[in-house]
Amino acid sequence: MESKEIITHSAAETQQVGEQLAQRLPKGTVILLDGDLGAGKTTFTKGLATGLGIKQLVRSPTFTIMREYHDGRLPLYHMDAYRLENGGGADLGLEEYFDSDGVLVIEWSQWIADLLPADYLRVSLKRADQEDEATRTVTLTAHGTLFVQLVATLKRPADE
């Protein structure tokens, strides 16, 4: 496992990390997004969408479970597994998304942990503290060999 921490100081910088990452992603990528409410998961996903060339407005999939965006270099499938806490993930046909032509982003993945593929990228977002609303620690951890080099090459937006 290869991990890297990137500190961002604004929502725009958090989006830029997602954008930078998206420009390097191959089809069939699975990204797990971890973080408390308000940690920046949707903000990060907006950056991914921008990096994939998606022009649609990206919104949280909390109430729909899955949102799909098809107008970029690769499709983006944004899933929120929070409501699957009591099961039901196996009925969604996730295997099709794991081997898809796009990028699958899963929030609250712990509720479907037994269904996840061996290769994925975990992105954890954490607020610096309660008083600093903008600063986040973005931790990227490669699971499997596919993302090790990619994680090593990412930089904080101000360092580019």
DSSP file with accessible surface (Angstrom, degrees, kcal/mol):
  #  RESIDUE AA STRUCTURE BP1 BP2  ACC     N-H-->O    O-->H-N    N-H-->O    O-->H-N    TCO  KAPPA ALPHA  PHI   PSI    X-CA   Y-CA   Z-CA
    1    1 A M              0   0  167      0, 0.0     2,-0.4     0, 0.0   142,-0.1   0.000 360.0 360.0 360.0 133.4    0.0    0.0    0.0
    2    2 A E  E     -A  142   0A  78    140,-0.7   140,-3.0     2,-0.0     2,-0.3  -0.958 360.0-174.4-114.4 130.8    1.2    3.4   -0.9
    3    3 A S  E     -A  141   0A  65     -2,-0.4     2,-0.3   138,-0.2   138,-0.2  -0.933   8.7-176.6-126.4 153.1   -0.2    6.5    0.8
    4    4 A K  E     -A  140   0A  60    136,-2.0   136,-2.9    -2,-0.3     2,-0.4  -0.986  13.5-148.5-147.3 136.4    0.2   10.2    0.4
    5    5 A E  E     -A  139   0A 132     -2,-0.3     2,-0.4   134,-0.2   134,-0.2  -0.897  12.6-173.9-105.2 136.0   -1.2   13.1    2.4
    6    6 A I  E     -A  138   0A   6    132,-2.7   132,-3.2    -2,-0.4     2,-0.5  -0.998  13.9-147.2-127.5 127.4   -2.0   16.4    0.7
    7    7 A I  E     -A  137   0A  62     -2,-0.4     2,-0.3   130,-0.2   130,-0.2  -0.834  15.9-169.5 -94.0 127.1   -3.1   19.5    2.7
    8    8 A T  E     -A  136   0A   0    128,-2.6   128,-2.4    -2,-0.5     3,-0.1  -0.897  15.2-161.9-115.1 150.7   -5.6   21.8    1.0
    9    9 A H  S    S+     0   0   86     -2,-0.3     2,-0.3   126,-0.2   126,-0.2   0.257  70.8  23.8-115.9   9.4   -6.6   25.2    2.3
   10   10 A S  S  > S-     0   0   40    124,-0.2     4,-2.0     1,-0.1     5,-0.2  -0.978  80.1-104.8-162.8 164.3   -9.8   25.9    0.3
   11   11 A A  H  > S+     0   0   56     -2,-0.3     4,-2.6     1,-0.2     5,-0.2   0.896 120.6  57.3 -61.5 -37.8  -12.6   24.1   -1.5
   12   12 A A  H  > S+     0   0   52      1,-0.2     4,-2.2     2,-0.2    -1,-0.2   0.903 106.5  47.9 -61.4 -41.0  -10.9   25.1   -4.8
   13   13 A E  H  > S+     0   0   35      2,-0.2     4,-1.8     1,-0.2    -1,-0.2   0.893 109.8  52.6 -67.9 -37.5   -7.7   23.4   -3.8
   14   14 A T  H  X S+     0   0    3     -4,-2.0     4,-1.7     1,-0.2    -2,-0.2   0.932 110.7  48.1 -62.8 -42.4   -9.6   20.2   -2.8
   15   15 A Q  H  X S+     0   0   61     -4,-2.6     4,-2.7     1,-0.2    -2,-0.2   0.900 107.2  56.8 -62.6 -39.6  -11.3   20.3   -6.2
   16   16 A Q  H  X S+     0   0   80     -4,-2.2     4,-2.8     2,-0.2    -1,-0.2   0.863 103.0  53.7 -63.4 -35.2   -7.9   20.7   -7.9
   17   17 A V  H  X S+     0   0    0     -4,-1.8     4,-2.3     2,-0.2    -1,-0.2   0.942 111.2  46.4 -63.1 -44.9   -6.6   17.6   -6.2
   18   18 A G  H  X S+     0   0    0     -4,-1.7     4,-2.6     2,-0.2    -2,-0.2   0.915 113.1  49.6 -61.8 -41.3   -9.5   15.7   -7.6
   19   19 A E  H  X S+     0   0   66     -4,-2.7     4,-1.6     2,-0.2    -2,-0.2   0.930 110.4  49.4 -64.0 -45.8   -9.0   17.3  -11.0
   20   20 A Q  H  < S+     0   0    7     -4,-2.8     4,-0.4     1,-0.2    -1,-0.2   0.918 113.2  47.7 -59.6 -43.4   -5.3   16.4  -11.1
   21   21 A L  H >< S+     0   0    0     -4,-2.3     3,-2.0     1,-0.2     4,-0.5   0.935 106.9  56.1 -63.1 -47.4   -6.1   12.8  -10.1
   22   22 A A  H >< S+     0   0    0     -4,-2.6     3,-1.2     1,-0.3    -1,-0.2   0.828  96.2  64.3 -58.8 -33.6   -8.9   12.4  -12.8
   23   23 A Q  T 3< S+     0   0  109     -4,-1.6    -1,-0.3     1,-0.3    -2,-0.2   0.699 108.9  41.2 -65.9 -15.4   -6.5   13.4  -15.6
   24   24 A R  T <  S+     0   0  106     -3,-2.0    -1,-0.3    -4,-0.4    -2,-0.2   0.406  88.7 114.9-109.6  -2.5   -4.5   10.2  -14.9
   25   25 A L    <   -     0   0    2     -3,-1.2     2,-0.2    -4,-0.5     3,-0.1  -0.534  52.2-146.4 -80.3 137.1   -7.3    7.7  -14.2
   26   26 A P    >   -     0   0   53      0, 0.0     3,-1.1     0, 0.0    -2,-0.1  -0.508  36.1 -83.9 -88.7 165.4   -7.9    4.7  -16.5
   27   27 A K  T 3  S+     0   0  148      1,-0.2    74,-0.2    -2,-0.2    76,-0.2  -0.308 114.7  39.7 -63.7 151.4  -11.3    3.2  -17.2
   28   28 A G  T 3  S+     0   0   23     74,-2.2    -1,-0.2     1,-0.3    75,-0.2   0.524  80.4 154.3  84.2   8.3  -12.5    0.8  -14.5
   29   29 A T  E <   -b  103   0A   1     -3,-1.1    75,-3.0    73,-0.7     2,-0.5  -0.459  28.6-159.4 -70.8 137.6  -11.1    2.9  -11.7
   30   30 A V  E     -b  104   0A   2     73,-0.2    91,-2.5    -2,-0.2     2,-0.5  -0.985   8.5-173.5-119.0 123.2  -12.8    2.4   -8.3
   31   31 A I  E     -bc 105 121A   0     73,-3.2    75,-2.9    -2,-0.5     2,-0.5  -0.978  10.7-154.9-118.4 127.1  -12.3    5.3   -5.8
   32   32 A L  E     -bc 106 122A   0     89,-2.8    91,-3.6    -2,-0.5     2,-0.6  -0.895  10.4-155.3-100.0 126.1  -13.6    5.0   -2.2
   33   33 A L  E     -bc 107 123A   0     73,-3.0    75,-1.2    -2,-0.5    76,-0.4  -0.912  12.9-176.3-106.4 120.7  -14.3    8.3   -0.5
   34   34 A D  E     + c   0 124A  35     89,-2.8    91,-2.8    -2,-0.6     2,-0.2  -0.909  24.6 107.1-114.3 146.1  -14.2    8.5    3.3
   35   35 A G        -     0   0   16     -2,-0.4    91,-0.1    89,-0.2     3,-0.1  -0.681  60.5 -89.5 157.9 151.1  -15.0   11.4    5.5
   36   36 A D    >   -     0   0  130     89,-0.4     3,-2.1    -2,-0.2     5,-0.3  -0.137  67.2 -66.6 -66.4 170.7  -17.5   12.8    7.9
   37   37 A L  T 3  S+     0   0  144      1,-0.3    -1,-0.2     2,-0.1     0, 0.0  -0.372 128.2  19.3 -57.0 132.6  -20.4   14.9    6.7
   38   38 A G  T 3  S+     0   0   50     -3,-0.1    -1,-0.3     1,-0.0    -2,-0.1   0.538  86.7 122.2  81.9   8.0  -19.0   18.2    5.4
   39   39 A A  S <  S-     0   0    2     -3,-2.1    -2,-0.1    86,-0.1    87,-0.1   0.712  88.3 -98.2 -76.9 -19.9  -15.5   16.8    4.9
   40   40 A G  S  > S+     0   0   10     -4,-0.2     4,-2.8    85,-0.1     5,-0.2   0.607  76.2 138.1 114.4  18.8  -15.5   17.6    1.2
   41   41 A K  H  > S+     0   0   11     -5,-0.3     4,-2.2     2,-0.2     5,-0.1   0.936  80.6  41.4 -63.2 -46.4  -16.4   14.4   -0.5
   42   42 A T  H  > S+     0   0   34      2,-0.2     4,-2.4     1,-0.2    -1,-0.2   0.900 113.6  54.3 -70.1 -36.3  -18.8   16.0   -3.0
   43   43 A T  H  > S+     0   0   39      2,-0.2     4,-1.6     1,-0.2    -2,-0.2   0.937 109.9  47.1 -60.1 -45.7  -16.3   18.9   -3.5
   44   44 A F  H  X S+     0   0    0     -4,-2.8     4,-2.0     1,-0.2    -1,-0.2   0.920 110.6  52.5 -61.4 -42.7  -13.5   16.4   -4.3
   45   45 A T  H  X S+     0   0    0     -4,-2.2     4,-2.6     1,-0.2    -1,-0.2   0.868 103.4  57.5 -64.8 -34.7  -15.9   14.6   -6.7
   46   46 A K  H  X S+     0   0   74     -4,-2.4     4,-2.3     1,-0.2    -1,-0.2   0.901 106.3  50.4 -60.5 -39.1  -16.6   17.8   -8.5
   47   47 A G  H  X S+     0   0    0     -4,-1.6     4,-2.6     2,-0.2    -2,-0.2   0.910 108.2  51.8 -64.5 -41.5  -12.9   18.1   -9.1
   48   48 A L  H  X S+     0   0    0     -4,-2.0     4,-1.6     2,-0.2    -2,-0.2   0.936 109.7  50.2 -57.9 -46.7  -12.8   14.6  -10.5
   49   49 A A  H  <>S+     0   0    1     -4,-2.6     5,-2.8     1,-0.2     4,-0.5   0.929 110.2  49.3 -59.8 -44.8  -15.7   15.5  -12.9
   50   50 A T  H ><5S+     0   0   70     -4,-2.3     3,-1.5     1,-0.2    -1,-0.2   0.933 109.8  51.7 -60.6 -44.4  -13.9   18.6  -14.1
   51   51 A G  H 3<5S+     0   0   12     -4,-2.6    -1,-0.2     1,-0.3    -2,-0.2   0.771 108.9  51.1 -64.7 -25.0  -10.7   16.6  -14.7
   52   52 A L  T 3<5S-     0   0    2     -4,-1.6    21,-3.8    -3,-0.4    22,-0.4   0.474 120.6-110.0 -87.7  -4.3  -12.7   14.1  -16.7
   53   53 A G  T < 5 +     0   0   31     -3,-1.5     2,-0.4    -4,-0.5    -3,-0.2   0.657  63.8 155.0  84.7  18.1  -14.1   16.9  -18.8
   54   54 A I      < -     0   0    8     -5,-2.8    -1,-0.3    -6,-0.2    18,-0.1  -0.670  23.6-174.9 -83.6 128.0  -17.7   16.5  -17.4
   55   55 A K        +     0   0  174     -2,-0.4    -1,-0.1    16,-0.1     3,-0.1   0.622  48.7 105.2 -97.7 -17.4  -19.6   19.8  -17.7
   56   56 A Q  S    S-     0   0   93      1,-0.1     2,-0.4    -7,-0.1    -2,-0.0  -0.263  83.9 -97.0 -63.9 154.2  -22.8   18.7  -15.8
   57   57 A L        -     0   0  122      1,-0.0     2,-0.5    -8,-0.0    -1,-0.1  -0.556  38.6-139.7 -70.4 125.3  -23.4   20.0  -12.2
   58   58 A V        +     0   0    7     -2,-0.4     2,-0.3    -4,-0.1   -12,-0.1  -0.803  26.3 178.1 -92.4 127.0  -22.2   17.3   -9.8
   59   59 A R        -     0   0  134     -2,-0.5     8,-0.0   -14,-0.1     0, 0.0  -0.886  37.8 -87.3-125.2 158.8  -24.5   16.8   -6.8
   60   60 A S        -     0   0   41     -2,-0.3     3,-0.4     1,-0.1     4,-0.1  -0.360  27.4-146.0 -63.1 137.5  -24.4   14.4   -3.9
   61   61 A P    >>  +     0   0    0      0, 0.0     4,-2.3     0, 0.0     3,-0.5   0.185  60.8 122.5 -90.2  19.8  -26.1   11.1   -4.6
   62   62 A T  T 34 S+     0   0   44      1,-0.3    21,-0.2     2,-0.2    18,-0.0   0.868  80.6  32.7 -50.9 -45.4  -27.3   10.7   -1.0
   63   63 A F  T 34 S+     0   0  170     -3,-0.4    -1,-0.3     1,-0.2     3,-0.0   0.670 126.3  40.5 -91.3 -14.7  -31.0   10.4   -1.9
   64   64 A T  T <4 S-     0   0   70     -3,-0.5     2,-2.0    -4,-0.1    -2,-0.2   0.514  89.8-141.9-108.1  -8.4  -30.6    8.6   -5.2
   65   65 A I  S  < S+     0   0   31     -4,-2.3    15,-2.6    14,-0.0     2,-0.4  -0.237  80.5  39.0  71.1 -44.5  -27.8    6.2   -4.3
   66   66 A M  E     -D   79   0A  40     -2,-2.0     2,-0.4    13,-0.2    13,-0.2  -0.994  58.7-175.6-138.5 136.4  -26.2    6.6   -7.7
   67   67 A R  E     -D   78   0A  59     11,-2.3    11,-3.0    -2,-0.4     2,-0.4  -0.990  14.3-156.3-123.9 140.0  -25.7    9.5  -10.1
   68   68 A E  E     -D   77   0A  80     -2,-0.4     2,-0.4     9,-0.2     9,-0.2  -0.939   9.2-171.4-120.2 140.2  -24.2    9.0  -13.6
   69   69 A Y  E     +D   76   0A   9      7,-2.6     7,-2.8    -2,-0.4     3,-0.2  -0.992   9.2 170.8-130.4 121.4  -22.3   11.6  -15.7
   70   70 A H        +     0   0  104     -2,-0.4    -1,-0.1     5,-0.2     7,-0.0   0.372  52.3  87.9-115.5   4.0  -21.5   10.5  -19.3
   71   71 A D  S    S+     0   0   76      5,-0.1    -1,-0.1     3,-0.1     2,-0.1   0.214  75.2  78.2 -98.3  22.6  -20.2   13.6  -21.1
   72   72 A G  S    S-     0   0   26     -3,-0.2   -19,-0.3     2,-0.2   -18,-0.1  -0.426 100.6 -79.9-114.6-171.3  -16.5   13.5  -20.3
   73   73 A R  S    S+     0   0  132    -21,-3.8   -20,-0.1     1,-0.2   -21,-0.1   0.875 122.7  10.8 -55.6 -41.4  -13.4   11.6  -21.3
   74   74 A L  S    S-     0   0   20    -22,-0.4    28,-0.2   -48,-0.0    -1,-0.2  -0.980  94.3-103.1-132.2 148.0  -14.7    8.7  -19.1
   75   75 A P        -     0   0   14      0, 0.0    28,-2.6     0, 0.0     2,-0.5  -0.375  31.3-140.4 -66.0 152.1  -18.1    8.4  -17.5
   76   76 A L  E     -De  69 103A   0     -7,-2.8    -7,-2.6    26,-0.2     2,-0.6  -0.979  12.5-167.4-117.6 126.1  -18.3    9.1  -13.8
   77   77 A Y  E     -De  68 104A  16     26,-3.2    28,-3.3    -2,-0.5     2,-0.6  -0.970   7.5-167.6-114.2 115.3  -20.5    7.0  -11.6
   78   78 A H  E     -De  67 105A   0    -11,-3.0   -11,-2.3    -2,-0.6     2,-0.4  -0.918   9.6-177.6-112.2 114.1  -21.0    8.6   -8.1
   79   79 A M  E     -De  66 106A   0     26,-3.6    28,-3.0    -2,-0.6     2,-0.5  -0.877  20.6-159.5-117.7 143.0  -22.5    6.3   -5.5
   80   80 A D  E     - e   0 107A   3    -15,-2.6     3,-0.4    -2,-0.4    28,-0.2  -0.966   8.1-178.4-118.5 111.4  -23.5    6.9   -1.9
   81   81 A A    >   +     0   0    0     26,-2.8     3,-2.1    -2,-0.5    27,-0.1   0.350  52.6 107.3 -92.1   8.0  -23.7    3.6    0.0
   82   82 A Y  G >  S+     0   0  111      1,-0.3     3,-1.2    25,-0.2    -1,-0.2   0.886  77.8  51.0 -55.0 -43.2  -24.8    5.2    3.3
   83   83 A R  G 3  S+     0   0  134     -3,-0.4     3,-0.4     1,-0.3    -1,-0.3   0.506  96.5  71.9 -76.2  -0.9  -28.4    3.9    3.0
   84   84 A L  G X   +     0   0   13     -3,-2.1     3,-2.4     1,-0.2     5,-0.3   0.210  59.8 115.8 -96.6  15.2  -27.1    0.3    2.3
   85   85 A E  T <  S+     0   0   96     -3,-1.2    -1,-0.2     1,-0.3    -2,-0.1   0.846  79.4  44.8 -51.9 -36.1  -26.0    0.0    6.0
   86   86 A N  T 3  S-     0   0  156     -3,-0.4    -1,-0.3     1,-0.3     2,-0.1   0.122 126.5 -89.1 -99.4  21.8  -28.6   -2.8    6.5
   87   87 A G  S <  S+     0   0   45     -3,-2.4    -1,-0.3    24,-0.2    25,-0.0  -0.396  78.4 122.1 103.2 179.3  -27.7   -4.6    3.2
   88   88 A G    >   +     0   0   33     -2,-0.1     3,-0.8    -3,-0.1     4,-0.3   0.254  48.5 111.0 106.9 -11.5  -28.9   -4.4   -0.4
   89   89 A G  G >  S+     0   0    6     -5,-0.3     3,-1.6    22,-0.2     5,-0.5   0.876  72.6  59.6 -63.3 -35.8  -25.6   -3.7   -2.0
   90   90 A A  G >  S+     0   0   64      1,-0.3     3,-0.8     2,-0.1    -1,-0.2   0.787  99.1  59.5 -64.7 -24.2  -25.4   -7.1   -3.7
   91   91 A D  G <  S+     0   0  143     -3,-0.8    -1,-0.3     1,-0.2    -2,-0.2   0.538  88.5  74.7 -81.7  -6.6  -28.6   -6.3   -5.5
   92   92 A L  G <  S-     0   0   69     -3,-1.6    -1,-0.2    -4,-0.3    -2,-0.1   0.567  99.3-123.7 -84.4 -10.8  -27.2   -3.2   -7.2
   93   93 A G    X>  +     0   0   17     -3,-0.8     3,-1.4    -4,-0.3     4,-0.6   0.904  46.1 166.6  70.5  39.2  -25.1   -5.1   -9.8
   94   94 A L  H >>  +     0   0    1     -5,-0.5     4,-2.4     1,-0.3     3,-0.8   0.789  62.7  73.7 -60.8 -27.5  -21.9   -3.3   -8.7
   95   95 A E  H 3> S+     0   0  100      1,-0.3     4,-1.6     2,-0.2    -1,-0.3   0.865  92.4  56.8 -55.7 -35.5  -19.7   -5.8  -10.5
   96   96 A E  H <4 S+     0   0  152     -3,-1.4    -1,-0.3     1,-0.2    -2,-0.2   0.868 109.4  44.7 -64.0 -35.9  -20.8   -4.1  -13.8
   97   97 A Y  H X< S+     0   0   47     -3,-0.8     3,-1.4    -4,-0.6     5,-0.2   0.842 107.1  59.0 -76.6 -34.0  -19.5   -0.7  -12.4
   98   98 A F  H 3< S+     0   0   16     -4,-2.4    -2,-0.2     1,-0.3    -1,-0.2   0.859 116.2  34.4 -62.5 -34.6  -16.2   -2.3  -11.1
   99   99 A D  T 3< S+     0   0  140     -4,-1.6    -1,-0.3    -5,-0.2    -2,-0.2  -0.050  99.5 128.7-108.0  32.1  -15.4   -3.4  -14.7
  100  100 A S  S <  S-     0   0   19     -3,-1.4    -3,-0.1     2,-0.1     4,-0.1  -0.125  73.7-108.8 -85.9-179.1  -16.9   -0.4  -16.4
  101  101 A D  S    S+     0   0   85    -74,-0.2     2,-0.1   -73,-0.1    -1,-0.1   0.269  97.2  42.8 -88.6  10.4  -15.7    2.0  -19.0
  102  102 A G  S    S-     0   0    0     -5,-0.2   -74,-2.2   -28,-0.2   -73,-0.7  -0.436  93.4 -72.6-135.6-156.1  -15.6    4.8  -16.4
  103  103 A V  E     -be  29  76A   0    -28,-2.6   -26,-3.2   -75,-0.2     2,-0.5  -0.964  34.6-155.2-116.1 126.3  -14.7    5.8  -12.9
  104  104 A L  E     -be  30  77A   0    -75,-3.0   -73,-3.2    -2,-0.5     2,-0.5  -0.917   7.5-169.4-105.2 122.4  -16.8    4.6   -9.9
  105  105 A V  E     -be  31  78A   0    -28,-3.3   -26,-3.6    -2,-0.5     2,-0.5  -0.960   5.4-168.0-111.1 125.9  -16.7    6.8   -6.8
  106  106 A I  E     -be  32  79A   0    -75,-2.9   -73,-3.0    -2,-0.5     3,-0.4  -0.964   5.5-162.4-121.7 118.7  -18.2    5.3   -3.7
  107  107 A E  E    S+be  33  80A   5    -28,-3.0   -26,-2.8    -2,-0.5   -25,-0.2  -0.737  79.6  16.0 -91.7 147.3  -19.0    7.2   -0.5
  108  108 A W  S >  S+     0   0   42    -75,-1.2     3,-1.5    -2,-0.3    -1,-0.2   0.903  75.1 168.3  59.2  45.5  -19.6    5.3    2.7
  109  109 A S  G >   +     0   0    1     -3,-0.4     3,-2.2   -76,-0.4     4,-0.1   0.663  55.8  84.8 -67.3 -15.3  -18.0    2.2    1.2
  110  110 A Q  G >  S+     0   0   91      1,-0.3     3,-0.9     2,-0.2    -1,-0.3   0.789  82.4  63.0 -59.4 -22.8  -17.8    0.4    4.6
  111  111 A W  G <  S+     0   0   82     -3,-1.5    -1,-0.3     1,-0.2   -22,-0.2   0.616 114.6  30.8 -78.8 -10.7  -21.4   -0.7    4.0
  112  112 A I  G X> S+     0   0    2     -3,-2.2     3,-2.4    -4,-0.1     4,-0.5   0.043  79.1 129.4-129.9  26.3  -20.4   -2.7    0.9
  113  113 A A  G X4  +     0   0   59     -3,-0.9     3,-1.1     1,-0.3    -2,-0.1   0.826  69.4  58.6 -54.6 -35.9  -16.9   -3.7    1.9
  114  114 A D  G 34 S+     0   0  140      1,-0.2    -1,-0.3    -4,-0.2    -4,-0.1   0.630 105.5  51.1 -73.2  -8.5  -17.4   -7.4    1.2
  115  115 A L  G <4 S+     0   0   41     -3,-2.4    -1,-0.2     2,-0.0    -2,-0.2   0.532  84.3 114.8-101.9  -7.2  -18.3   -6.5   -2.5
  116  116 A L    <<  -     0   0   33     -3,-1.1     4,-0.1    -4,-0.5   -21,-0.0  -0.285  65.3-117.9 -72.4 148.2  -15.3   -4.4   -3.3
  117  117 A P        -     0   0   39      0, 0.0    -1,-0.1     0, 0.0    -2,-0.0  -0.248  26.3-110.1 -74.0 171.3  -12.6   -5.4   -5.9
  118  118 A A  S    S+     0   0   87      1,-0.1     2,-0.6    -2,-0.0    -2,-0.1   0.846 102.8  59.2 -72.5 -35.1   -9.0   -5.9   -4.9
  119  119 A D        +     0   0   69     25,-0.1     2,-0.3    26,-0.0    25,-0.2  -0.867  69.6 127.2-102.3 120.4   -7.7   -2.8   -6.7
  120  120 A Y  E     - F   0 143A  33     23,-2.0    23,-2.6    -2,-0.6     2,-0.5  -0.976  51.1-120.4-159.5 165.6   -9.1    0.5   -5.6
  121  121 A L  E     -cF  31 142A   0    -91,-2.5   -89,-2.8    -2,-0.3     2,-0.5  -0.967  22.4-152.8-113.7 123.1   -8.0    4.0   -4.5
  122  122 A R  E     -cF  32 141A  58     19,-2.9    19,-2.8    -2,-0.5     2,-0.5  -0.866   9.3-169.8 -97.5 128.2   -9.1    5.1   -1.0
  123  123 A V  E     -cF  33 140A   0    -91,-3.6   -89,-2.8    -2,-0.5     2,-0.5  -0.973   3.3-169.4-119.1 114.7   -9.4    8.9   -0.6
  124  124 A S  E     -cF  34 139A  36     15,-2.9    15,-2.9    -2,-0.5     2,-0.4  -0.918   1.9-164.2-107.0 130.6  -10.0   10.1    3.0
  125  125 A L  E     + F   0 138A   5    -91,-2.8   -89,-0.4    -2,-0.5     2,-0.4  -0.956  10.8 175.3-115.9 132.0  -10.9   13.7    3.6
  126  126 A K  E     - F   0 137A 150     11,-1.7    11,-2.8    -2,-0.4     2,-0.1  -0.998  30.0-122.8-139.6 132.3  -10.6   15.2    7.1
  127  127 A R  E     - F   0 136A  60     -2,-0.4     9,-0.2     9,-0.2     3,-0.1  -0.463  22.6-129.7 -68.8 142.0  -11.2   18.8    8.3
  128  128 A A  E    S-     0   0A  48      7,-2.5     2,-0.3     4,-0.3    -1,-0.1   0.940  76.8 -38.7 -59.6 -49.1   -8.1   20.2   10.0
  129  129 A D  E >   - F   0 132A  82      3,-0.7     3,-0.5     6,-0.3    -1,-0.2  -0.966  62.1 -91.5-167.1 172.4  -10.2   21.3   13.0
  130  130 A Q  T 3  S+     0   0  143     -2,-0.3     3,-0.1     1,-0.2    -2,-0.1   0.791 121.1  50.6 -65.1 -29.7  -13.6   22.8   13.8
  131  131 A E  T 3  S+     0   0  185      1,-0.2     2,-0.9     2,-0.1    -1,-0.2   0.714 100.9  65.0 -84.5 -21.1  -12.4   26.4   13.7
  132  132 A D  E <   + F   0 129A  58     -3,-0.5    -3,-0.7     1,-0.2    -4,-0.3  -0.808  61.8 177.7-104.4  93.6  -10.7   26.1   10.3
  133  133 A E  E    S+     0   0A 116     -2,-0.9    -1,-0.2     1,-0.2  -123,-0.1   0.740  74.4  44.8 -67.5 -24.7  -13.5   25.4    7.9
  134  134 A A  E    S+     0   0A  41   -125,-0.1     2,-0.3    -7,-0.1    -1,-0.2   0.794  86.9  90.8 -96.1 -31.5  -11.4   25.4    4.7
  135  135 A T  E     +     0   0A  16   -126,-0.2    -7,-2.5    -6,-0.1     2,-0.3  -0.529  51.0 175.4 -79.1 130.8   -8.3   23.3    5.5
  136  136 A R  E     -AF   8 127A  29   -128,-2.4  -128,-2.6    -2,-0.3     2,-0.6  -0.956  29.7-137.7-129.0 150.4   -8.5   19.6    4.7
  137  137 A T  E     -AF   7 126A  33    -11,-2.8   -11,-1.7    -2,-0.3     2,-0.6  -0.955  21.5-163.7-103.9 119.3   -6.1   16.6    4.9
  138  138 A V  E     -AF   6 125A   0   -132,-3.2  -132,-2.7    -2,-0.6     2,-0.6  -0.935   5.2-168.6-104.8 114.3   -6.6   14.5    1.8
  139  139 A T  E     -AF   5 124A  30    -15,-2.9   -15,-2.9    -2,-0.6     2,-0.5  -0.935   2.3-165.4-109.3 122.0   -5.1   11.1    2.2
  140  140 A L  E     -AF   4 123A   0   -136,-2.9  -136,-2.0    -2,-0.6     2,-0.5  -0.929   6.8-176.0-108.3 125.9   -4.8    8.9   -0.9
  141  141 A T  E     -AF   3 122A  18    -19,-2.8   -19,-2.9    -2,-0.5     2,-0.4  -0.982  16.5-143.6-127.9 120.8   -4.1    5.2   -0.3
  142  142 A A  E     -AF   2 121A   0   -140,-3.0  -140,-0.7    -2,-0.5     2,-0.6  -0.695  10.6-165.8 -83.1 127.9   -3.5    2.7   -3.2
  143  143 A H  E     + F   0 120A  38    -23,-2.6   -23,-2.0    -2,-0.4     3,-0.2  -0.976  67.2   6.9-113.1 116.9   -4.9   -0.8   -2.6
  144  144 A G  S    S-     0   0   35     -2,-0.6     3,-0.4   -25,-0.2     4,-0.3  -0.277 101.5 -76.1  92.0 172.5   -3.4   -3.1   -5.2
  145  145 A T  S >  S+     0   0  122      1,-0.2     3,-0.9     2,-0.1     4,-0.5   0.715 109.9  82.4 -83.1 -20.3   -0.7   -2.2   -7.7
  146  146 A L  T 3  S+     0   0   91      1,-0.2     4,-0.3    -3,-0.2    -1,-0.2   0.844 100.4  32.7 -57.6 -36.7   -2.7   -0.1  -10.2
  147  147 A F  T 3> S+     0   0    2     -3,-0.4     4,-2.6   -27,-0.2     5,-0.2   0.455  88.0  96.7-105.8   0.3   -2.6    3.1   -8.2
  148  148 A V  H <> S+     0   0   51     -3,-0.9     4,-1.8    -4,-0.3    -1,-0.1   0.946  91.7  39.7 -58.5 -51.3    0.8    3.1   -6.5
  149  149 A Q  H  > S+     0   0  157     -4,-0.5     4,-1.4     1,-0.2    -1,-0.2   0.911 113.9  55.0 -66.8 -38.9    2.6    5.2   -9.1
  150  150 A L  H  > S+     0   0   20     -4,-0.3     4,-0.8     1,-0.2     3,-0.5   0.931 107.5  48.9 -60.2 -45.9   -0.3    7.5   -9.5
  151  151 A V  H >< S+     0   0    0     -4,-2.6     3,-0.9     1,-0.2    -1,-0.2   0.919 107.7  55.8 -61.3 -40.7   -0.5    8.3   -5.8
  152  152 A A  H 3< S+     0   0   52     -4,-1.8    -1,-0.2    -5,-0.2    -2,-0.2   0.813 106.4  50.9 -64.0 -28.0    3.3    9.0   -5.7
  153  153 A T  H 3< S+     0   0   57     -4,-1.4    -1,-0.2    -3,-0.5    -2,-0.2   0.622  84.0 107.1 -89.3 -11.9    3.0   11.6   -8.5
  154  154 A L    <<  -     0   0    0     -3,-0.9     2,-0.3    -4,-0.8  -137,-0.1  -0.394  48.9-169.7 -70.6 146.3    0.2   13.7   -7.0
  155  155 A K        -     0   0  113     -2,-0.1  -135,-0.1  -138,-0.1     5,-0.1  -0.906  32.9 -92.4-130.5 159.7    1.1   17.2   -5.6
  156  156 A R    >>  -     0   0   58     -2,-0.3     3,-2.3     1,-0.1     4,-0.5  -0.472  45.7-115.6 -65.4 137.8   -0.6   19.8   -3.6
  157  157 A P  G >4 S+     0   0   11      0, 0.0     3,-1.3     0, 0.0    -1,-0.1   0.853 115.2  55.1 -49.8 -39.5   -2.2   22.3   -6.1
  158  158 A A  G 34 S+     0   0   62      1,-0.2    -2,-0.0  -145,-0.0  -150,-0.0   0.728 103.8  57.4 -68.5 -18.2    0.0   25.2   -5.0
  159  159 A D  G <4        0   0  109     -3,-2.3    -1,-0.2     0, 0.0    -3,-0.1   0.530 360.0 360.0 -87.9  -8.2    3.1   23.0   -5.7
  160  160 A E    <<        0   0  139     -3,-1.3    -4,-0.0    -4,-0.5     0, 0.0  -0.296 360.0 360.0 -70.1 360.0    2.3   22.4   -9.3
